[in-house]
Amino acid sequence: MADEQWDRQKNLQKGLALSSLGQVNIEKKDNAQAVENLKAAAPLLKPDDGSYGRNQYRLGYALLNLKRTAEAKDAFAQAASVNGPYKSLAQDKLKASAGPATARRKSP
């Protein structure tokens, strides 16, 4: 294996480990630590669409739990921008975050 291939594989594995830690943090309700781990994983996973999409979806979920809606929308948009199993899930989250149209008030 060439050095370049080794570095890519090593970075991918490191990114997968950080993303997995982020998922564990979410399950433990430690969303702040999850955000930290998932943000660290993102650049390492970017070359792999499926892993990157999953990571960004998880990041959006953790950010929503922290009520950081604008950042969550950005993470979901990144997840929706790559092909993979999390694309449609992220698109659904983005649609849901747009909310229903404002209802008109009836005049008294």
C-alpha positions as CSV (number, residue, x, y, z in Angstrom):
1,M,0.0,0.0,0.0
2,A,1.4,3.4,-1.0
3,D,2.0,6.0,1.7
4,E,-0.8,8.2,0.3
5,Q,-3.3,5.3,0.4
6,W,-2.2,4.5,3.9
7,D,-2.7,8.1,5.0
8,R,-6.2,8.2,3.5
9,Q,-7.2,4.9,5.2
10,K,-5.7,6.0,8.5
11,N,-7.6,9.3,8.4
12,L,-10.8,7.6,7.5
13,Q,-10.5,5.2,10.4
14,K,-9.8,8.0,12.8
15,G,-12.8,9.9,11.5
16,L,-15.0,6.8,11.9
17,A,-13.8,6.4,15.5
18,L,-14.6,10.0,16.3
19,S,-18.0,9.7,14.7
20,S,-18.7,6.6,16.7
21,L,-17.7,8.4,19.9
22,G,-20.0,11.2,18.9
23,Q,-22.9,8.7,18.6
24,V,-22.1,7.3,22.0
25,N,-22.1,10.8,23.4
26,I,-25.5,11.4,21.9
27,E,-26.9,8.2,23.5
28,K,-25.4,9.4,26.8
29,K,-27.1,12.8,26.4
30,D,-23.7,14.5,26.3
31,N,-24.6,16.5,23.2
32,A,-21.8,19.1,23.7
33,Q,-19.1,16.4,23.6
34,A,-20.9,14.8,20.7
35,V,-20.7,18.0,18.7
36,E,-17.0,18.3,19.5
37,N,-16.2,14.7,18.3
38,L,-18.5,14.9,15.2
39,K,-16.9,18.3,14.2
40,A,-13.5,16.7,14.5
41,A,-14.5,13.7,12.4
42,A,-16.0,15.7,9.6
43,P,-12.9,16.7,7.6
44,L,-11.5,13.2,8.0
45,L,-14.7,11.6,6.6
46,K,-15.3,14.1,3.8
47,P,-13.8,11.9,1.1
48,D,-16.3,9.1,1.9
49,D,-19.8,10.2,1.1
50,G,-21.7,7.6,3.1
51,S,-19.6,8.2,6.3
52,Y,-19.6,11.9,5.9
53,G,-23.4,12.1,5.4
54,R,-24.0,9.9,8.5
55,N,-21.6,12.1,10.5
56,Q,-23.2,15.3,9.5
57,Y,-26.7,13.9,10.2
58,R,-25.6,13.0,13.7
59,L,-24.0,16.4,14.1
60,G,-27.3,18.0,13.1
61,Y,-29.2,15.9,15.6
62,A,-26.8,16.7,18.5
63,L,-27.0,20.4,17.6
64,L,-30.8,20.3,17.6
65,N,-30.6,18.7,21.1
66,L,-28.6,21.8,22.1
67,K,-31.2,24.1,20.5
68,R,-28.6,25.4,18.1
69,T,-31.0,25.3,15.2
70,A,-29.1,27.4,12.6
71,E,-26.0,25.2,13.0
72,A,-28.2,22.1,12.9
73,K,-29.7,23.2,9.6
74,D,-26.2,23.7,8.1
75,A,-25.1,20.2,9.2
76,F,-28.3,18.7,7.8
77,A,-27.7,20.6,4.5
78,Q,-24.2,19.1,4.3
79,A,-25.6,15.6,4.9
80,A,-28.2,16.2,2.2
81,S,-25.5,17.4,-0.2
82,V,-23.9,13.9,-0.5
83,N,-25.2,10.7,-2.0
84,G,-25.9,8.1,0.6
85,P,-28.5,6.6,3.0
86,Y,-28.7,9.8,5.1
87,K,-29.4,12.1,2.2
88,S,-33.2,11.7,2.3
89,L,-33.3,11.7,6.1
90,A,-31.4,15.0,6.2
91,Q,-33.7,16.4,3.5
92,D,-36.7,15.4,5.7
93,K,-35.1,17.2,8.7
94,L,-34.6,20.3,6.7
95,K,-38.2,20.3,5.5
96,A,-39.4,19.8,9.1
97,S,-37.2,22.6,10.4
98,A,-38.8,25.0,7.9
99,G,-42.0,24.4,9.8
100,P,-45.6,24.8,8.6
101,A,-46.7,27.9,6.8
102,T,-47.9,30.6,9.1
103,A,-51.7,30.4,9.4
104,R,-53.6,33.6,8.7
105,R,-55.5,35.1,11.6
106,K,-59.2,35.6,11.1
107,S,-60.5,39.1,11.6
108,P,-62.7,39.4,14.6
